[in-house]
C-alpha cells in the first residue's frame, strides 16, 4: 500500500479526534485532559512515551531498526482565551476558551504521523521523536520542555520539523521559505520616571508624559535608521499608563511593547538600541528611563535550506506538483518553535486551511475562523513522507 493511501485510511479517525479536541480546548499550562488524551492515543498506537516530569505535554519516541539520525516533530497543544463564534456542531464547550490558532489540528497531525511511523519503524534507519509541547501561546512551553531535559535525551535530535495552520493558504497546500521564516519577538517594559507636581507649574516638575511622547517617536528610528532596509524590524508600543487626575503631572509612565526582528544579529543590535535611545532621550529631558526585557522573548525562526528542499521534494511526491507555495517574504509573527532551532537545524512549514468560505480566511486568533479539516491529511502526508524519505534511504 502506498504511504498516501495509508494516510487517507486514517482520515475519519483524525477528524473525529480533532473534533473532540476542538470541543475541549485548554489554556497554556492547563492542558491536563489534552495531555491524557495524547498519552492514551500513543499507548493505543504502541508508541514509547518519554518521561519529562512535566504536568502537561508529552514526548514520544519511535526507535528505528537501523542506526541513523533522529528527527524531532514538534507541535503545540494549547488553546487561547478567545470565545469561539463559529457555530459549528463541535464548538468549544469551555466558555471563553477555543482552538482559534488551530493547535487541535497540530495535535492530530502529530498523533497520526506517530501512528503511521510506528507501523514502519523496522524500515527506518534512525529515530523519530514527537513532542507535544504545552504553552506555546504564553511562550513558556518550549523553554519548559527543554529545561526538563528534552535536548539531553538520547538519542539526541539532529533535525526538528513542525507545521502551523495558515488560513491564508488554500487547503491541500503548504507554504514555507528558506532562511528567515518568522520573526524573533522581544516584549519589553519601559519605565520613565520624572518629578510629579501641580499641572499649573510644570517648570517645577519633570513631566514623564512629554518625555514618553518624544521617546515613542524616537524609538521608531530603530526601524528606519538602525537597520538595513532589507532587515525588517517592527517596534510597537501597545500600552501606556500614567496619572489619574486632570491637574497633576504624574511621577511615572509605564509603557509595554514588543520588538520583532528577522535576524538574530539585528535582534541583538535592536535591543541595545532600545536601551540606548531610552536612556539618552530620558536623560536629555531630566528624566530617568529603564528597560526590562520579558522572559517571554523569542529568537527568530530560520529555516535550514536543505531541510526546506527536502520538505518541498516530499510534498511534490506526496501531494503532487503545484501544492507547495514558497513565501517571498517571511512572517513577522513569532512561534517558540524557534527555541528548538537553537539546538538543532530544522524547518517549520505552514499548513493551508482555507477553502472557498470567507470564514476560513479570517486569520489566526479569530473566534469565527473555521479551519478546513482536509488539512489533516495534507499535514500527516508531508510529515510522514519527510521522515520516511529521510530515514529510508531517500525512498517513500
C-alpha positions in Angstrom: 0.0 0.0 0.0 1.3 3.5 -0.8 2.0 5.8 2.0 -0.6 8.3 0.9 -3.2 5.6 0.9 -2.2 4.8 4.5 -2.7 8.4 5.4 -6.1 8.6 3.7 -7.3 5.5 5.7 -6.8 7.5 8.9 -8.9 10.5 7.8 -12.2 9.6 9.5 -10.4 8.9 12.8 -8.3 12.1 12.5 -11.4 14.2 12.0 -13.2 12.5 15.0 -10.2 13.1 17.3 -9.8 16.7 16.1 -13.4 17.5 16.8 -13.1 16.0 20.3 -10.1 18.2 21.0 -11.8 21.2 19.4 -14.7 20.8 21.8 -12.4 20.5 24.8 -9.7 23.2 24.5 -7.4 24.0 27.4 -5.3 27.1 28.1 -1.5 27.2 28.4 -0.1 25.0 31.2 -3.6 23.7 31.9 -3.7 21.1 29.1 -4.3 18.2 31.5 -7.1 16.4 29.7 -5.4 17.1 26.3 -2.2 15.5 27.7 -4.1 12.5 28.9 -5.8 12.1 25.5 -2.5 12.2 23.7 -0.9 9.7 26.1 -3.9 7.4 25.6 -3.7 7.5 21.9 0.1 7.0 21.8 -0.3 3.9 24.1 -3.0 2.6 21.8 -0.6 3.1 18.8 2.2 1.3 20.7 4.4 4.3 20.8 7.0 4.7 23.6 6.4 7.7 25.8 9.4 9.5 27.3 9.3 10.9 30.8 9.7 14.7 31.1 8.3 15.1 34.6 6.0 17.9 33.4 2.4 18.3 34.4 1.3 18.8 30.8 2.9 18.0 27.4 4.2 14.7 26.1 7.3 13.4 24.3 7.3 10.1 22.4 10.0 8.1 20.7 9.9 5.7 17.8 13.1 3.7 17.6 14.0 2.6 14.1 15.7 -0.7 13.4 18.8 0.8 11.9 21.2 3.5 13.1 20.8 7.0 11.8 19.6 10.5 12.5 16.9 11.4 15.0 14.2 13.6 13.5 12.0 15.5 16.0 8.4 16.6 15.1 7.4 19.4 17.5 3.8 20.5 17.7 2.0 22.7 20.3 -1.2 21.7 22.1 -2.6 24.7 24.0 -5.7 26.8 23.2 -6.5 30.6 23.5 -8.6 32.7 25.9 -10.9 33.5 23.0 -14.7 32.9 22.8 -15.5 30.6 19.8 -18.1 32.1 17.4 -18.1 29.6 14.6 -21.5 28.0 15.2 -20.0 24.5 14.5 -21.7 21.5 16.0 -18.4 20.7 17.7 -17.7 24.2 19.0 -15.8 24.7 22.2 -17.6 23.6 25.4 -15.3 25.7 27.5 -16.6 29.2 27.9 -14.1 31.8 26.7 -11.5 29.2 25.5 -11.0 28.0 21.9 -8.6 26.4 19.5 -8.6 29.6 17.4 -5.0 29.0 16.5 -5.5 25.5 15.1 -3.5 23.6 17.7 -6.1 20.9 17.7 -5.0 20.2 14.1 -1.4 20.3 15.2 -2.0 17.6 17.8 -3.8 15.3 15.5 -1.3 15.6 12.6 1.5 14.7 15.1 -0.5 11.8 16.6 -1.4 10.1 13.3 2.1 10.7 12.0 3.3 8.8 15.0 0.8 6.0 14.4 1.9 5.5 10.8 5.6 5.8 11.5 5.3 3.3 14.4 3.9 0.8 11.9 7.0 1.4 9.7 9.7 1.6 12.4 11.5 -1.5 11.2 12.1 0.2 7.9 13.7 3.3 9.5 17.4 3.9 9.8 17.1 6.3 12.7 14.6 7.5 15.2 11.6 9.8 15.4 10.8 11.9 18.5 7.4 13.5 18.6 7.0 16.4 21.0 3.5 17.6 22.0 4.5 20.9 23.6 2.4 22.8 26.1 2.1 26.5 26.5 3.1 28.0 23.1 0.6 30.8 23.4 2.2 32.3 26.6 5.7 31.5 25.3 6.8 29.3 28.2 6.3 25.8 26.8 9.4 25.3 24.6 11.7 26.6 27.4 10.0 24.4 29.9 10.4 21.1 28.0 14.0 22.0 27.2 14.6 22.8 30.9 13.1 19.4 31.7 15.9 17.8 29.8 14.4 17.1 26.4 17.5 18.1 24.5 19.8 15.9 26.6 17.7 12.7 26.0 19.3 10.0 23.9 19.1 9.7 21.0 19.8 13.4 20.6 17.8 15.3 18.0 19.5 16.0 14.7 16.7 17.7 12.9 13.4 19.3 14.1 10.4 19.9 11.9 6.9 21.1 12.5 3.9 22.8 11.0 1.4 25.6 11.8 -2.1 26.1 10.4 -2.4 29.0 7.9 -5.8 30.4 7.0 -4.2 32.5 4.2 -3.1 29.4 2.3 -5.6 27.1 0.4 -6.2 23.7 1.9 -4.2 20.9 0.3 -1.1 23.2 0.0 1.8 24.0 2.3 3.9 27.2 2.3 7.4 27.8 3.6 10.7 29.5 2.7 14.4 29.1 3.2 16.1 31.3 5.8 14.1 33.7 7.9 10.6 32.3 8.3 9.2 34.1 11.3 10.4 37.0 13.4 12.0 36.9 16.8 10.0 38.8 19.4 11.1 40.7 22.4 8.5 42.0 24.9 9.7 45.0 26.9 8.6 47.3 29.6 9.8 50.9 29.7 9.5 52.9 32.9 10.0 56.7 32.6 10.4 58.4 36.0 10.0 62.2 36.3 9.0 64.5 39.0 5.4 64.9 39.9 3.6 68.2 40.8 0.8 70.6 40.0 -0.2 70.9 36.4 -0.1 74.7 36.8 3.6 74.7 37.5 5.2 72.3 35.0 8.5 74.2 35.3 8.8 72.8 38.8 8.2 69.2 37.5 9.8 66.7 35.1 6.8 65.6 33.0 7.3 61.9 32.1 4.3 62.0 29.7 6.1 64.6 27.5 9.3 62.6 27.8 7.4 59.5 26.7 5.9 61.2 23.7 9.4 62.1 22.5 10.6 58.6 23.3 7.9 56.8 21.4 8.7 58.8 18.3 12.4 58.3 18.8 12.1 54.5 19.1 10.8 54.3 15.5 14.3 55.3 14.4 15.3 51.8 15.3 13.2 50.7 12.3 14.3 53.5 9.9 17.9 54.4 11.0 19.3 51.5 12.9 18.6 48.6 10.5 19.2 48.0 6.8 16.1 48.3 4.8 16.2 44.7 3.8 16.3 43.6 7.5 12.8 44.5 8.6 12.1 45.4 12.2 8.8 46.3 13.9 8.6 48.3 17.1 5.2 48.7 18.8 4.2 50.5 21.9 1.0 48.7 22.8 0.2 50.1 26.3 0.9 53.4 28.1 -0.2 54.2 31.6 0.3 57.4 33.7 -1.6 59.6 36.1 -5.2 59.6 37.3 -6.3 63.2 37.6 -6.8 66.3 35.4 -4.5 68.7 37.1 -1.5 66.7 38.3 1.7 65.8 36.5 2.4 62.2 37.4 5.8 61.0 38.5 6.0 57.9 36.3 4.9 56.5 32.9 4.9 52.8 32.2 4.9 51.5 28.6 4.6 48.0 27.3 5.6 47.0 23.8 7.2 44.5 21.5 10.0 44.5 19.0 10.2 42.0 16.2 13.3 41.2 14.2 14.0 38.6 11.4 17.7 38.2 12.0 19.4 37.4 15.3 22.2 39.9 14.8 19.6 42.6 14.1 17.7 41.5 17.2 20.7 41.9 19.4 21.5 45.3 18.0 17.9 46.4 18.3 17.8 45.5 22.0 21.0 47.6 22.5 19.4 50.5 20.6 16.2 50.2 22.7 18.2 50.7 25.9 20.5 53.4 24.4 17.7 55.5 23.0 15.6 55.2 26.1 18.4 56.3 28.3 19.5 59.2 26.1 16.1 60.7 25.5 15.1 60.5 29.1 18.4 62.0 30.4 18.2 64.8 27.9 14.9 65.8 29.4 15.9 65.4 33.1 14.0 62.1 33.5 15.2 58.5 34.2 14.4 55.7 31.8 14.7 51.9 32.4 14.1 49.0 30.1 13.1 45.5 31.1 13.1 42.6 28.6 10.5 39.9 29.4 11.4 36.2 29.7 8.8 35.5 27.1 11.1 36.8 24.3 11.9 34.6 21.4 14.6 34.3 18.7 13.6 34.3 15.0 12.8 31.1 13.1 15.5 30.5 10.5 14.7 27.5 8.2 17.5 25.3 7.1 17.8 25.4 3.3 18.4 21.6 2.9 15.5 20.7 5.2 13.3 23.0 3.2 14.4 21.5 -0.1 13.7 18.0 1.3 10.2 19.1 2.5 9.4 20.5 -0.9 10.5 17.4 -2.7 8.4 15.2 -0.4 5.4 17.4 -0.8 5.7 17.2 -4.5 5.8 13.4 -4.3 3.0 13.0 -1.8 0.6 15.8 -2.8 1.6 16.3 -6.5 3.3 19.2 -8.2 1.8 22.6 -7.5 0.9 22.1 -3.9 3.9 24.0 -2.4 4.0 27.8 -2.2 7.3 29.4 -1.4 7.0 32.7 0.6 8.7 35.7 -0.9 8.5 37.5 2.4 8.7 36.0 5.9 6.1 36.4 8.6 6.6 39.0 11.3 4.7 36.7 13.7 6.5 34.5 16.2 6.5 31.0 17.5 8.5 29.3 20.2 9.4 26.5 17.7 12.4 28.9 17.3 13.8 27.8 20.6 14.2 24.2 19.3 16.3 25.6 16.5 18.9 26.7 19.0 19.7 23.1 19.5 19.4 21.5 16.0 18.8 22.5 12.4 15.3 22.3 11.1 12.3 24.0 9.4 8.7 24.9 10.0 6.1 25.0 7.3 2.6 26.5 7.1 -0.3 24.2 6.5 -3.1 25.6 4.3 -6.5 25.5 6.0 -8.6 27.9 3.7 -11.4 27.0 1.3 -13.9 29.0 -0.7 -15.7 30.1 2.5 -14.9 33.6 3.8 -15.0 32.2 7.3 -12.0 30.0 6.6 -9.8 33.0 5.8 -10.4 35.3 8.8 -7.0 34.5 10.3 -5.5 33.0 13.4 -6.7 34.1 16.9 -10.1 34.9 15.4 -13.0 33.2 17.2 -15.0 33.0 13.9 -12.3 31.3 11.8 -13.2 27.8 10.6 -10.2 25.6 9.7 -10.8 23.1 6.8 -10.3 19.6 8.2 -9.0 18.3 4.9 -5.7 19.9 6.0 -5.2 16.9 8.4 -4.4 14.6 5.5 -2.0 17.1 4.0 -0.1 17.6 7.2 0.3 13.9 8.0 1.3 13.2 4.4 4.1 15.7 4.4 5.4 14.8 7.9 5.4 11.1 7.4 6.7 11.4 3.9 9.6 13.6 5.1 10.6 11.1 7.9 10.2 8.1 5.7 12.3 9.5 2.9 14.9 10.9 5.3 15.3 7.6 7.3 14.7 5.1 4.5 17.5 6.0 2.1 15.5 8.5 0.1 12.7 6.1 -0.6 9.0 6.7 0.0 
